[in-house]
Amino acid sequence: MNWKQRLYRLTHWEEWHYHVKYIPLLPVWLWYILRARSVWFFTPANPTLTFGGMDGETKEEMYTQLPPGTYPHSVFIDPDMPEDTLKKLWTASGLEFPVAVKPDVGMGGMMFRKLNSMESLLRYHAYIDRRYVIQEMIHYPMEVAVFYYRMPNQDKGTVSGFISKEKPVVIGDGQSTLKQLVQQHKGVRFMEAEMYVKHRDKWTTIIPNGEAYTLLEVSNRTQGGKMISLAHEMDDRLVAVMDSISKYRNTFLYGRYDIKCNSIEAFKSGKEFSILEFNGCGSGVQHVYGNKYSLFQACRMIVHHWNMMFKIARYNHSKGIPYWSFMKGLKFLQHSKRELKHLKMLEAGFQEA
């Protein structure tokens, strides 16, 4: 990283490591711990998700709590499943290539892949040593994120954030190599080493003029994705759709939905959308990005969401839903830390076809 890049990161809070951004808010978090008399005060906020959805929840437990037809057709695979069994399961599933594959407990888009053939699926299966899911590819053109919360004793919730998310893509100019285009891309220019691992075969290739080259199939901001505000589209119709989803089993009360849709209008009408993820208490308040907020404004918004999470959890606790014990939460976090380290190792070592 050269001095200009260092200076840019220093003067743009959005580029800081998330731990640094949250340091000023640590006293607020400690205050909630003291008020609840529990380190894991958030766990009752989404009582049917592991750890309240703060970390380590599975996609399978999430999908089983959503209305049928609102999420992709998914098949969960154990890593020790014999290849013949996998092939039979594939045939019976009705899935068709291309498909998306990702770990059942995923983090940051690691080991997410778009696969186009049985050969590539078998290669992925032979490599990954964690339970994973095969999903139909959702081809709707838009991906949006909706932050939603609702007090358990209220019928109507709140949509506090609405953004669109775009995958990191570079556009060729007929002169620059892929490496040079990556270095110029705002979202991934600080991720050159990771981009090289994924695109080493084309790293020195000149991308034709006007050609769009997708760097990653995920739109996470931590992976170079772009966040665009849709705050002007937030209205009662959007809230009504989110209420109908979240009240299906009355279990998802606080978090962010990542959704693909055909259009904003179709989504607000409750049509042509598919839920990719529901992220619970660990959801980043992503709508602080893409709105040109100052660090102070972003911190105020994060604190507001923490306060709602605290209120929801406290209400559920008053109705008999316990906080996780200190040792249970500590052991779980230690396990999640090991899993994250392992996923990073798998991601770095996976050789693309």
C-alpha positions as CSV (number, residue, x, y, z in Angstrom):
1,M,0.0,0.0,0.0
2,N,1.5,3.4,-1.0
3,W,1.3,6.6,0.9
4,K,-1.6,7.9,-1.1
5,Q,-3.7,4.8,-0.3
6,R,-2.7,5.1,3.4
7,L,-3.7,8.7,3.5
8,Y,-7.1,7.9,1.8
9,R,-7.9,5.2,4.4
10,L,-6.9,7.5,7.2
11,T,-9.2,10.3,6.1
12,H,-12.2,8.2,5.2
13,W,-13.7,6.5,8.2
14,E,-15.7,4.1,6.0
15,E,-12.4,2.3,5.2
16,W,-11.3,1.8,8.8
17,H,-11.3,-1.6,10.3
18,Y,-14.7,-2.2,12.0
19,H,-13.0,-2.7,15.4
20,V,-11.6,0.9,15.2
21,K,-15.0,2.3,14.2
22,Y,-16.7,0.7,17.2
23,I,-14.2,1.8,19.8
24,P,-16.0,5.1,20.6
25,L,-19.2,3.1,21.1
26,L,-17.8,0.6,23.6
27,P,-19.1,2.4,26.6
28,V,-22.7,2.2,25.2
29,W,-22.3,-1.6,24.8
30,L,-21.0,-1.9,28.3
31,W,-23.9,0.1,29.6
32,Y,-26.4,-2.4,28.0
33,I,-24.5,-5.3,29.6
34,L,-24.8,-3.6,33.0
35,R,-28.5,-2.9,32.6
36,A,-29.3,-6.4,31.5
37,R,-26.8,-8.0,34.0
38,S,-25.7,-10.2,31.1
39,V,-22.8,-10.1,28.7
40,W,-25.0,-11.7,26.1
41,F,-27.9,-9.3,26.6
42,F,-28.9,-9.5,22.9
43,T,-29.6,-13.3,22.7
44,P,-33.3,-13.1,23.3
45,A,-33.8,-10.5,20.5
46,N,-34.1,-13.3,17.9
47,P,-34.7,-16.3,20.3
48,T,-35.0,-19.0,17.6
49,L,-31.6,-18.1,16.0
50,T,-28.3,-19.4,17.5
51,F,-26.8,-16.7,19.7
52,G,-29.6,-14.4,18.6
53,G,-28.0,-14.3,15.1
54,M,-25.0,-12.4,16.4
55,D,-22.6,-15.0,15.1
56,G,-22.6,-18.6,13.9
57,E,-26.3,-19.1,13.0
58,T,-26.9,-21.6,10.2
59,K,-28.7,-20.9,6.9
60,E,-30.8,-24.0,7.4
61,E,-32.3,-22.7,10.7
62,M,-32.9,-19.4,9.0
63,Y,-34.7,-20.7,5.9
64,T,-37.0,-23.0,8.0
65,Q,-38.5,-19.9,9.6
66,L,-39.3,-18.0,6.4
67,P,-42.5,-18.3,4.4
68,P,-42.4,-21.0,1.7
69,G,-41.4,-19.7,-1.7
70,T,-39.6,-16.6,-0.3
71,Y,-36.1,-18.1,-0.4
72,P,-34.1,-20.1,-3.0
73,H,-34.6,-23.8,-3.5
74,S,-31.8,-25.2,-1.3
75,V,-30.3,-28.6,-0.6
76,F,-27.9,-29.1,2.4
77,I,-24.9,-31.3,2.0
78,D,-22.7,-33.0,4.6
79,P,-19.0,-32.9,3.5
80,D,-18.5,-36.7,4.0
81,M,-21.4,-37.6,1.7
82,P,-20.2,-40.1,-1.0
83,E,-20.0,-38.7,-4.5
84,D,-22.6,-41.2,-5.8
85,T,-25.0,-40.2,-3.1
86,L,-24.4,-36.5,-4.0
87,K,-25.2,-37.2,-7.7
88,K,-28.4,-39.0,-6.8
89,L,-29.4,-36.2,-4.5
90,W,-28.7,-33.7,-7.3
91,T,-30.9,-35.6,-9.7
92,A,-33.7,-35.9,-7.2
93,S,-33.5,-32.2,-6.2
94,G,-34.6,-30.7,-9.6
95,L,-31.8,-28.2,-9.4
96,E,-30.0,-27.1,-12.6
97,F,-26.7,-25.5,-13.3
98,P,-25.6,-22.9,-12.7
99,V,-26.0,-23.1,-8.9
100,A,-24.7,-21.2,-5.9
101,V,-22.8,-23.0,-3.1
102,K,-21.8,-21.7,0.3
103,P,-21.1,-23.0,3.8
104,D,-24.2,-23.5,6.0
105,V,-22.4,-21.3,8.5
106,G,-21.0,-18.6,6.3
107,M,-18.9,-15.5,7.1
108,G,-18.2,-12.6,4.8
109,G,-19.0,-14.5,1.6
110,M,-16.1,-16.9,2.1
111,M,-16.3,-20.1,0.0
112,F,-19.3,-18.8,-1.9
113,R,-19.1,-19.9,-5.5
114,K,-21.2,-20.0,-8.6
115,L,-20.8,-23.5,-10.2
116,N,-21.6,-24.3,-13.8
117,S,-21.1,-28.1,-14.0
118,M,-21.2,-31.4,-12.0
119,E,-17.4,-31.5,-12.4
120,S,-17.0,-28.2,-10.5
121,L,-19.6,-29.3,-7.9
122,L,-17.6,-32.5,-7.2
123,R,-14.4,-30.5,-7.0
124,Y,-16.0,-28.1,-4.4
125,H,-17.5,-31.1,-2.5
126,A,-14.1,-32.9,-2.4
127,Y,-12.4,-29.7,-1.0
128,I,-14.8,-28.3,1.5
129,D,-14.9,-30.0,4.9
130,R,-17.9,-28.2,6.4
131,R,-21.6,-28.6,5.8
132,Y,-22.7,-26.5,2.8
133,V,-25.8,-25.7,0.8
134,I,-26.5,-25.9,-2.9
135,Q,-29.0,-23.3,-4.1
136,E,-30.7,-22.3,-7.3
137,M,-29.2,-19.2,-8.8
138,I,-31.6,-16.3,-8.4
139,H,-31.4,-14.2,-11.6
140,Y,-33.3,-11.1,-10.5
141,P,-31.3,-8.1,-11.5
142,M,-31.3,-6.2,-8.1
143,E,-30.0,-7.1,-4.7
144,V,-31.2,-5.0,-1.8
145,A,-30.7,-5.0,1.9
146,V,-33.5,-4.1,4.3
147,F,-32.9,-3.4,8.0
148,Y,-36.0,-4.3,10.0
149,Y,-37.0,-4.4,13.7
150,R,-40.2,-4.8,15.6
151,M,-41.2,-4.9,19.3
152,P,-42.7,-8.4,20.0
153,N,-45.9,-6.8,21.4
154,Q,-46.5,-4.6,18.3
155,D,-48.1,-5.5,15.0
156,K,-46.2,-3.1,12.8
157,G,-42.4,-3.0,12.6
158,T,-39.9,-0.4,11.3
159,V,-37.8,-0.4,8.2
160,S,-34.8,1.7,9.3
161,G,-32.6,1.1,6.3
162,F,-33.0,0.3,2.6
163,I,-30.0,0.0,0.2
164,S,-29.1,-1.7,-3.1
165,K,-26.0,-3.7,-3.3
166,E,-23.8,-4.2,-6.4
167,K,-21.1,-6.8,-7.0
168,P,-17.5,-5.5,-7.6
169,V,-17.1,-5.2,-11.4
170,V,-14.4,-3.6,-13.4
171,I,-14.9,-2.3,-16.9
172,G,-12.2,-2.9,-19.5
173,D,-10.7,0.0,-21.5
174,G,-8.7,-2.1,-24.0
175,Q,-5.4,-0.9,-22.5
176,S,-5.3,-1.8,-18.8
177,T,-4.6,-5.2,-17.4
178,L,-6.9,-6.8,-14.8
179,K,-4.3,-6.0,-12.1
180,Q,-4.4,-2.3,-13.1
181,L,-8.2,-2.2,-13.1
182,V,-8.3,-3.7,-9.7
183,Q,-5.8,-1.1,-8.4
184,Q,-8.2,1.6,-9.7
185,H,-11.4,0.1,-8.3
186,K,-12.6,2.0,-5.2
187,G,-14.1,-1.1,-3.5
188,V,-11.2,-3.6,-4.0
189,R,-8.1,-1.5,-4.4
190,F,-7.0,-2.4,-0.9
191,M,-7.7,-6.1,-1.5
192,E,-5.1,-6.7,-4.3
193,A,-3.7,-9.8,-2.7
194,E,-7.1,-11.5,-2.4
195,M,-8.0,-10.5,-6.0
196,Y,-4.8,-12.0,-7.3
197,V,-5.6,-15.3,-5.6
198,K,-9.0,-15.5,-7.3
199,H,-8.0,-14.2,-10.7
200,R,-4.3,-15.1,-11.1
201,D,-5.0,-16.7,-14.5
202,K,-6.2,-13.4,-15.9
203,W,-4.1,-11.0,-13.8
204,T,-2.0,-9.7,-16.6
205,T,-4.7,-9.9,-19.3
206,I,-5.9,-6.7,-20.9
207,I,-9.7,-6.5,-20.5
208,P,-11.3,-5.5,-23.8
209,N,-12.8,-2.0,-24.1
210,G,-16.3,-1.9,-22.5
211,E,-16.3,-5.5,-21.2
212,A,-17.6,-5.9,-17.7
213,Y,-15.5,-8.3,-15.7
214,T,-17.0,-9.5,-12.4
215,L,-14.5,-9.8,-9.6
216,L,-16.7,-11.6,-7.1
217,E,-20.2,-13.0,-7.1
218,V,-21.0,-11.6,-3.7
219,S,-22.0,-8.0,-3.0
220,N,-20.7,-7.7,0.6
221,R,-19.1,-4.4,1.3
222,T,-16.2,-6.1,2.9
223,Q,-15.6,-7.9,-0.4
224,G,-15.7,-4.7,-2.5
225,G,-19.4,-4.4,-3.0
226,K,-21.1,-1.0,-3.5
227,M,-23.9,0.3,-1.3
228,I,-26.4,2.7,-2.8
229,S,-29.1,4.4,-0.7
230,L,-32.7,3.6,-1.3
231,A,-34.0,5.7,1.6
232,H,-36.4,7.6,-0.7
233,E,-38.1,4.3,-1.4
234,M,-39.0,3.5,2.2
235,D,-42.8,3.7,2.7
236,D,-45.7,1.8,4.3
237,R,-45.9,-0.7,1.4
238,L,-42.3,-1.8,2.1
239,V,-43.0,-2.1,5.8
240,A,-46.1,-4.2,5.1
241,V,-44.1,-6.6,3.0
242,M,-41.4,-6.9,5.7
243,D,-44.1,-7.4,8.4
244,S,-45.6,-10.2,6.5
245,I,-42.3,-12.0,6.2
246,S,-41.1,-11.4,9.7
247,K,-44.4,-12.3,11.4
248,Y,-44.7,-15.6,9.5
249,R,-43.5,-17.5,12.6
250,N,-43.2,-14.3,14.8
251,T,-39.5,-15.1,15.4
252,F,-37.4,-12.6,13.3
253,L,-37.5,-9.3,15.2
254,Y,-34.3,-7.6,14.6
255,G,-31.8,-7.7,11.7
256,R,-31.1,-7.3,8.1
257,Y,-32.6,-9.1,5.1
258,D,-30.5,-9.5,1.9
259,I,-32.9,-10.0,-0.9
260,K,-32.8,-10.2,-4.7
261,C,-35.7,-8.8,-6.6
262,N,-36.9,-8.0,-10.1
263,S,-37.6,-4.4,-9.3
264,I,-38.4,-2.2,-6.3
265,E,-42.0,-1.9,-7.4
266,A,-42.4,-5.7,-7.7
267,F,-40.8,-6.2,-4.2
268,K,-43.1,-3.6,-2.6
269,S,-46.0,-5.5,-4.2
270,G,-44.8,-8.7,-2.5
271,K,-43.8,-10.3,-5.9
272,E,-40.7,-11.5,-7.7
273,F,-38.2,-11.5,-4.8
274,S,-36.1,-14.1,-3.0
275,I,-34.5,-13.8,0.4
276,L,-30.8,-14.8,0.3
277,E,-30.0,-14.2,4.0
278,F,-31.4,-13.0,7.3
279,N,-28.7,-11.6,9.5
280,G,-29.8,-11.2,13.2
281,C,-28.1,-9.3,16.0
282,G,-24.7,-9.4,14.2
283,S,-26.1,-7.4,11.3
284,G,-24.0,-4.5,10.2
285,V,-26.0,-1.3,9.9
286,Q,-25.0,-1.1,6.3
287,H,-27.2,1.9,5.4
288,V,-24.6,4.1,7.2
289,Y,-22.7,3.7,4.0
290,G,-23.6,5.1,0.7
291,N,-25.3,8.2,2.3
292,K,-22.2,10.4,2.8
293,Y,-22.8,10.4,6.6
294,S,-20.2,11.7,8.9
295,L,-18.7,9.3,11.5
296,F,-20.7,11.0,14.2
297,Q,-24.0,10.5,12.2
298,A,-23.1,6.9,11.6
299,C,-22.4,6.3,15.3
300,R,-25.7,7.8,16.3
301,M,-27.5,5.4,13.9
302,I,-25.6,2.4,15.2
303,V,-26.5,3.3,18.8
304,H,-30.1,3.7,17.8
305,H,-30.2,0.2,16.4
306,W,-28.4,-1.2,19.5
307,N,-31.0,0.4,21.7
308,M,-33.8,-1.3,19.7
309,M,-32.0,-4.6,19.9
310,F,-31.7,-4.1,23.7
311,K,-35.4,-3.2,24.1
312,I,-36.5,-6.2,22.1
313,A,-34.2,-8.6,24.0
314,R,-35.3,-7.2,27.4
315,Y,-39.0,-7.5,26.5
316,N,-38.5,-11.2,25.4
317,H,-36.5,-11.8,28.6
318,S,-39.3,-10.4,30.7
319,K,-41.6,-13.1,29.0
320,G,-39.3,-15.9,30.1
321,I,-36.7,-16.2,27.3
322,P,-33.4,-16.5,29.1
323,Y,-30.1,-14.8,28.3
324,W,-27.3,-17.1,27.3
325,S,-25.0,-17.9,30.3
326,F,-21.6,-16.4,30.2
327,M,-19.7,-19.7,29.7
328,K,-22.1,-20.9,27.0
329,G,-21.6,-17.6,25.1
330,L,-17.9,-17.6,25.6
331,K,-17.4,-21.2,24.4
332,F,-19.6,-20.4,21.4
333,L,-17.6,-17.4,20.4
334,Q,-14.3,-19.3,20.7
335,H,-15.8,-21.9,18.4
336,S,-16.9,-19.3,15.9
337,K,-13.4,-17.7,16.0
338,R,-11.9,-21.1,15.1
339,E,-14.4,-21.6,12.3
340,L,-13.7,-18.1,10.9
341,K,-10.0,-18.9,10.8
342,H,-10.7,-22.2,9.1
343,L,-12.9,-20.6,6.5
344,K,-10.2,-18.1,5.7
345,M,-7.8,-21.0,5.2
346,L,-10.2,-22.8,2.9
347,E,-10.9,-19.6,0.9
348,A,-7.2,-19.0,0.4
349,G,-6.4,-22.5,-0.6
350,F,-9.3,-23.2,-3.0
351,Q,-8.1,-23.5,-6.6
352,E,-10.6,-22.2,-9.2
353,A,-11.2,-24.3,-12.3
